Amino acid sequence: MNALARLSAAVQSRTAERGETGMTTAEYAVGTVAACGFSGVLYKVVTSPTVLTLIKDVIEKAFHLGF
């Protein structure tokens, strides 16, 4: 057995011992879609007129504080 085959066998045996083989491509795809969906919702919330007004008010109050 060459060195690469021994290394591959060692990695596979350690992975099997832990019982975890990592995420599959489908799980990555689902995670990516979920992250994109969440970012879309977050963008809509942050750019809503109510939140923009709140942020503007906080910044104006910070500038009017006497240092």
C-alpha positions, -999 to 999 in steps of 0.1 A, spaced: 0 0 0 14 34 -9 15 64 14 -15 80 -2 -36 49 3 -25 46 39 -34 82 46 -68 79 30 -75 47 50 -65 65 82 -87 95 75 -117 73 67 -112 52 99 -110 83 120 -141 97 104 -160 65 109 -150 65 146 -165 99 151 -197 90 134 -196 122 113 -188 124 77 -196 161 72 -223 178 53 -234 166 19 -239 188 -11 -276 189 -6 -272 201 30 -249 229 18 -275 239 -8 -303 240 18 -280 260 42 -271 285 14 -308 290 4 -317 295 40 -289 321 45 -300 339 13 -336 340 25 -327 353 59 -305 380 44 -334 391 21 -357 394 51 -330 413 71 -324 437 42 -361 445 39 -364 451 77 -333 473 79 -343 494 48 -379 499 60 -389 535 67 -395 528 104 -360 514 110 -344 541 89 -361 567 110 -350 551 142 -314 549 130 -315 586 119 -329 597 153 -302 578 172 -275 594 151 -290 629 154 -292 625 192 -256 613 193 -244 644 175 -264 668 197 -249 654 229 -225 679 246 -191 664 251 
